[in-house]
Amino acid sequence: MAGSRKVYTPEFKLQAVRMITEQKLSVAEVARRLGVTENRLHDWKKAVLKKGADAFPGSGHLTPVEEELRRLRADVKRLEMERDILKKATAFFATQSK
């Protein structure tokens, strides 16, 4: 029987990394205090060093790049619909003027 997976908030992860980087606590000490494995803390630290505060967007929260991509895809879909409407209107008026 598989155990349930522990989920940590982005704030918790950032605070854990701050304890290592700003408070100069060892990874082992932070792991003991928070009940987290050292490997997990190392992964969080790498993520923060690579992406900064945006390292943990959380479920349902998009990174700025993903948000822009979502917005651009919606714009493309809207513009394609407008183009199709204009094509149909052009064809309609072309047949009406003859």
C-alpha positions in Angstrom: 0.0 0.0 0.0 1.5 3.3 -1.1 1.7 6.2 1.4 0.3 9.6 0.6 2.9 12.0 -0.8 3.7 15.1 1.3 3.1 18.4 -0.5 5.0 21.5 0.6 3.9 25.1 -0.2 6.1 27.3 -2.2 6.5 29.6 0.8 7.7 26.6 2.9 10.3 25.6 0.3 11.6 29.2 -0.1 11.8 29.6 3.7 13.8 26.3 3.9 16.2 27.5 1.3 16.6 30.8 3.1 17.5 29.0 6.3 20.4 27.4 4.4 21.5 30.4 2.4 20.8 33.4 4.7 20.9 31.9 8.2 23.9 29.8 7.2 22.5 26.6 8.7 23.7 23.3 7.3 21.4 21.3 5.0 21.4 18.5 7.6 20.3 20.8 10.4 17.5 22.3 8.3 16.4 18.8 7.2 16.2 17.7 10.9 14.3 20.8 12.0 11.8 20.6 9.2 11.4 16.9 8.8 12.5 17.0 5.1 15.2 14.9 3.4 18.5 16.4 2.6 18.2 15.5 -1.0 14.9 17.3 -1.3 16.5 20.4 0.3 19.4 20.2 -2.2 16.8 20.0 -5.1 14.9 23.1 -3.7 18.2 25.0 -3.3 19.2 24.3 -6.9 15.8 25.3 -8.2 15.9 28.6 -6.3 19.4 29.3 -7.5 18.3 28.6 -11.1 14.9 30.4 -11.2 14.8 32.6 -8.1 11.5 33.2 -6.4 9.6 31.7 -9.4 11.1 28.3 -8.8 8.0 26.9 -7.2 4.9 28.1 -9.2 2.6 25.5 -7.5 -0.2 23.6 -9.1 -2.5 25.9 -11.1 0.0 28.7 -11.0 1.8 29.4 -14.3 5.3 30.8 -14.7 5.4 34.1 -16.5 6.5 32.3 -19.7 3.7 29.8 -19.5 1.2 32.6 -18.8 2.4 34.5 -21.9 2.2 31.4 -24.0 -1.4 30.8 -22.8 -2.3 34.4 -23.6 -0.7 34.3 -27.1 -2.5 31.0 -27.9 -5.8 32.6 -27.0 -5.0 35.6 -29.1 -4.2 33.4 -32.1 -7.4 31.5 -31.7 -9.4 34.8 -31.5 -7.6 36.2 -34.6 -8.3 33.0 -36.6 -12.0 33.2 -35.8 -12.1 36.9 -36.9 -10.3 36.0 -40.1 -12.7 33.2 -40.8 -15.7 35.5 -40.3 -14.2 38.1 -42.6 -13.6 35.4 -45.3 -17.2 34.3 -45.1 -18.4 37.9 -45.2 -16.2 38.6 -48.2 -17.6 35.6 -50.0 -21.2 36.5 -49.1 -20.8 40.1 -50.4 -19.0 38.9 -53.5 -22.0 36.8 -54.5 -24.5 39.5 -53.6 -22.9 42.1 -55.9 -23.1 40.0 -59.0 
